[in-house]
Amino acid sequence: MKTGSERPAYVLSRVIEICNSNVQIENRLKHICDFLCKETFADCVCVYGREQRTGLLHPWVSSCMQIQECSQMPFRLRPGESIAGKSAQKRAPLFFQDVRKIPPSLPDPRELRDFTSILSIPVMDDVYLYGVMNLSSSAPAKYSEDEAALMRTVAVEVAGAIRNSRLYHDARKRVSELVTLNEIGRAITSTFHVRDLLGYVAKTTSRLLQADGCTIRLAEGASKGHLKVMVDEGYLRAGIRKELRDQGKRLAEHIARDLKPVLINGPEDSPAWASLSKDGVASFLGLPILSKGKALGVISYYSYSPTLVFDMEVVNLMQTVCSQLANMIENATMYREAQQLAQENQDKVQRLSTLYDVAQALMATVKTEPLLQAMLYALTSPKGLNFSRAILFLLSEDGTSLDGRMGMGPRNRGEVRRLAKLAASVSGGIEGPGEAVIGKMLWPDIELIRIPVTTGGCLVAQAVNEQRAIRTETGCGGADSDRLEGFCAMHASAYATVPLIVKGQARGAIYVDNQFREREITDEDIQVLTMFASEASLAMENASLYERLEKALQSVRATQDKLLQSEKLAALGEMAAKIAHEIKNPLTVIGGFAARIVSKGKSGEVDTGMAVRYSRIIQKEVQRLERILQETLYFSREVAPSVRSVDVNTEIREVLLMFRDELEESRITIVGDFAEELPIISVDPDQLHQVMWNLISNAVQTMGQGGMLTLATRASFPEEGDGIVLLIGDTGGGIPHDVVHNIFNPFFTTKSKGTGLGLPIVHAIIERHGGTIHLDNREGVGVTFTIYLPRFPKETGASGRLLDQIRKGGTNETGTKINP
Amino acid sequence: MKVLIVSSEAVPFAKTGGLADVCGALPGALRRIGIEADIALPFYGSIDPARFGTMHAGSSIPVPLGHREEAGSVDEIVGGDGFRTFLVRNDRLFHREFLYGTKDGDYVDNCERFTFFCRALMEWIRRTGRHYDVIHCNDWQSALIPAYLKTLYSHDPAFHGTGSLFTIHNLGYQGIFWNHDLPLTGLGWDLFTPQGVEFYGKLNVLKAGLVFADLLSTVSPTYAREVQTGEYGYGLEGVLHERREALVGILNGVDYDEWNPATDRFIAAPYSADDLSGKLACRAELLREFGLHDSPDEPVAGFIGRLSEQKGVDLIERAGEWIAGSPMRLVVLGLGERRYEDALTELAGRFPGRISVRLGYDNRLAHMIEAGSDLYLMPSRYEPCGLNQIYSLRYGAIPVVRKTGGLADTVVDADAFPSDGTGFVFSGYDSGEFTGAVARALEAFRDTARRDSIIRRGMTRDFSWDASARAYAALYGRVAAMAAR
C-alpha cells in the first residue's frame, strides 16, 4: 500500500489508466478490484452490478474470485436489502464498522460473509446507478474523510467506465441489428415466395434475438379471421412446440385483435404468465404484422433462458421487421393476383404468337402452290389455328363461282386416325412438313367442289359477297334444309367462313369446321381466323406478284444471254485482231532474218557469227510468239495447276535470268532484298513464273530509258497471314490516275503491244492461290506491287468464278469447278 | 504446390507462444523439401519496419467489415529465407503494443481485428491474382478463412482449386465473442447454429475453422485423439469427433541449431551424448545463478513455462513440500497468473536453498536451466505438443511428464520400457502420481549407469523439422486433391 500525500494521485491515476484500457469491462473491473484490494485496508473489493430491468444487485466482479466464478454467484440483493442494497437505494455511501455489533437491516450473509467492516459506495454518475462497490475487511477498518472521498471518486470513475462500455456495446449491438435488418430487407425484396421468406425471417431474427422458439402465423380465409401457422423455428426441447401451441394460438389471436405487441416477462405483464412459466417460458414477445390498420399475421418469440428476456428495444426492432414483412406479404398477394391476370393474357398472347408464326411462315413462301398448302396446314395443325378441316375456295376468273382449290382434314371418321398418325410423324414448327407429306393430307378431286356465287343461302358465297366473316351453328340456309344441294349439303352444320380480300376485291374464301371433334368455334377463333385471312390474302398477293416477277426476270435473262454472247464474240474478235497484230511483227522479223540467212547461204557467204546473231533474234521473236500463244491459250483451255513446294527466292532469280539482256540494254539496275529463310510455299511454279514474268516485264517496259527495279521478299507478318510477301517495284513513272482502276480488267492495256491480259491473269492466279495483290501507284514516280501468297493455297470461290468469267468471256453462269 | 501459411504470430516478428515457433520454422523447413510456402501475419505495432525492412506488396484493399469497408494493405518483408512473408496492415487495428491484449485483459475488439485479418487476406489474394493450392490456417485468429473459402468466396474463380488446412495449436483459445459480432464476419445468420459457428449462444470463431477446413490437424497425434473427448475438447469434442476422419496429428519439430548443448552459446560448457562432462559445469553455473548450493549427489529439477493451470503448476505447488523434503532442488522460470506467481514465490520463501523461483521470461536462463538440470518437470494438465520436454531430451535433463498430448508422443517411460525409456511418465492429474514419477526418476538418478543410458538415449532422439515438414507436405497434397475435385 502506498502512503503519503501522493497516494490519492497515484491511486486515481492507476484507476483511470485501467478504466481507459481497451479490454473487456469485466477485466477492467477485476483489475480495479485487485488493485484497490492491495491499496486499501480491504481484504476483498467487490462490485455489484445493477440489473437494468429489475434493479436487483448481483455480484459481478470481486478481487477474491475469478471473473466467471463471481458472476455466476446465484444471489441477488433487492434495493434496501443488506448493506449494498441500502446504499443503492439511498444512492449514498454506507459504512458499517462492525456488522456483528451493529448489523444492517435485512442482512444477507452472502454479502456479509465473515467480514467485520464493510464500506458500500454506489457506482453512479449524475443520472444513473450502475451498481455498488463494496470494500470489505476482516479486521475493523477505519476510513478517513480523504480516503472515503478518494473511494467515491474511484466509484465515479468506475461508473464512467461502465457507462462507456455499455455505450460501446450498445453501439455495436445496434450496428449488428441494423446489418441484420438490412439483410432481412434485402431478402424481403428479393422473393415473392411468402413461406420461404417467413422461414428466413424466423431463422434470422430468432438467432439475432437468441430466442429459443419463433412462430409466424398468417391470417387466412375470407374474413381473415383464422390464423394459420406458417413457420416454426427453434423449439429444440422435445415436445415444447406442442405444449405451447394452444397458448400461442390464444395469444396470437389476442394480438391480432388488439393490433398491439405483447411482451410478457412476469406475472405483472399478463395473466398468461402463469401457464407460460409452467411450460418453462421465461419471456414471450408477440407482434402483429400490420398493414393499413389490419393484422396480416402474428409473429411470436419464446425464450426459456431466465438470463435472456426480451425488452422494449427488441420490440422496437421487431416492429421494423414486421412492417417490412407486412409490405412484403401485401406485395406477394398483389403478385399472385397479377399472376392470374398474366395467365389470362398469356393465352391471348399465345394465339397472337401462333398467328405471327403462321404469318412468318406464309411470308417466307413465295410460290403459290406451297403457299396454299402452308395455309391449309396452318389452319388445321394443332400448332396453328387447330381447326379440324379447312377448305380454300378461289373465285373463278369470270367471277361467277367459287372453285375448290385445296382441302385438308378428315372427310370421314375413318380418316381421323390416318391423318392423326400422319401429323404425329411430322416434327418441326408451323412451317409444316415437306410437300410429300402435305400431298398425302390434301383432298383429291377438290376441283369437283364448286359453289356458284349466286347460290342463295350458301354462307360461303354470302361471306364473299358481303366481304365479312360468318359463323354458324345451324348450317346453310337456316332450318330450311330440304333445299340444300351441292357443297352446302355435304359439310358440317357448325362452321365458319372468311373471305380472302385483296385490294378491296374478294378473291376467294376459307371454310373451316371442327368436324369429328368436341370443340366449339369461339369468337376468338373467328378473330384469329379473320386476321389469318388478311395475312393469307397478302401472302397470296405476294406470291402472285413474285411469280409475275419471276417470269419477267426470265425473259430479261434470255435477252442478256444473247447480248453477252454477242459481246463475247466482239471481245474475241478484238482479241483476235490484237493477237494478229502481235504476231505479225515477230513473224515479219523472223521471216526477214530467215530470208537473209537463206539468201546469204545461197551466195555462200554465211559466216557463223552472223548466223548465230540472226538465229538469236529469231529465237527471241519465237519466244515472244510462244508467250503470246501461252496467254491466249490460258483462256481457251483448262489449266489444271500442279502445286509444288517452292522457294520464291529461287524462282525469282530464275525469272530474272530471262530478262538479263533486256535489263542490260535498258540500263536498269536491280535492287534485291531477298529474305533469308523465306518460308517454302506451295504454289504452281509455272503460274508463279507467269506472275513474276508479267510484273517484271511490265516494269522493264515502263523503264525503257533506265531506272531501278526493286525486288524484295519476306515472310508475312502474322496479321497478314501465314505465308510470304513479294514486292516488285519500278521507277517507270506510274500509271495515270484516271486509268489505274482499270489495270486488272481483261483487255485493258496502256501499252502499244500486249494483249492486255497480263495483269488480269496475275490477279486471277494470285487470288486462286488464296493470296492478295496490292498496288502502290505513285504518279510520276513508279509502281510497286505487293503480293501476299499463303503457305498453302486456298480455293476461293470468288476468284475461281472470276477466272471462269474471264475465260468464258463474261457470262455469269457457273463454270467447271477448279481444283487447285 | 503453393501454400500460404496464415498465422497471428511467427518468429522472429511476433511471439507469445509455441505457435510463433512453429510458424516461424515451418516455411523454411517446407522450402528445404521443395514446397513453396509463404506466410502471412498481421503488421503489429511491435514489428519494427526498420529492423526487418518492409515493402508494399499491394495497393490499398477495401475490406468489407460488417456494414462498412475498412481500408487495409499488405506489406512484404524484404529478403526472407527462401519464402515470402506478408504483413496485413491496418494501423487502427494492429498498431498496438501487444498482440492480443494488455496485461489487463484481451482487447475488446479482437473479433473485429482478426476478422479483418482474414478478410483482408482473401481480398488481397483475389485482387492481386495470386493463387495458392492450400491455405494453412492456425488457431482461431485465422479460422474464418476456411469458412470464407466455402461460403462467401466459394464461387470466386480466384479460389478455384484452393483448399484449406486448419491446425489447432491450443484448443484452450477459441475466439469466443458475443452474437452481435456475427455480422462483422460477413457470414450469414444461417451459419449461427450449433452445427455452424454458434457456441452456447455466442460466436465461436475457432469452430468456423473446425467445420469448414478441408482437413484439420493438431500438433501431436495424442492431442488429436484427446480433443475428441470431453476432458480436453473444451466443448468442441462433438464437432471434432464428427470430423475425426479429417483430423491428423503432426508433432512440431524443434530447431536443433538453436537448442544444441554442443554449440549453445548461453551455457557454461558444451557437451554431447559422447561426452557429458560439460553438463556438470552447466549445473554449477545454474545453481549459482539461482542461489542454490551445489552437491553432486543431489539432482536439480527444472521447470520453465507459463504459470497457468494448463502447465500443471498447481501440481508443483501441491507437491512443493514433498519436493523440498526430497533430495532434489527445484528451479522455476516463468510468468503467468497472479495466484500461481504468488504461490510459487511463497514456496520459494518457505524453502530457501531447495526451491528457487524466477518470475519472468529469459531465453538465456531457459538455456541454462535445460543444460544445468538433471530432471525436467512437465506435469501439464494438457499439452498439445510441448517443446521444452524435447529440448530436455537433447540437453540430457530427464523429463518427468504427464501422459498427455505431445508429452505422451515424445517421452517413453524408462520403467515400463527399460530398453527404450527416455524419461518418466505418469497418467492421472494428481499430485500423488506426480511425486511417484519424480521418486522413480530420483531412484534412477542414483544408478549412474542407468541414468547415463537414459540420458544418452534421450539425447540421440531426433525431433527435427524435417519429418514434420514432410508430414505437412503430405497433408497439403491431400487438401489440394480435395480442392481440385
Interface residues (C-beta under 8 A of the other chain):
Chain A: I18 S21 N22 V23 Q24 E26 N27 R28 K30 H31 D34 Y168 H169 R172 K173 V175 S176 E177 L178 V179 T180 N182 E183 K203 T204 R207 L208 Q210 L308
Chain B: G66 H67 R96 G101 T102 D104 G105 D106 Y107 V108 D109 N179 H180 D181 L182 P183 L184 G188 W189 D190 F192 T193 E198 G201 R338
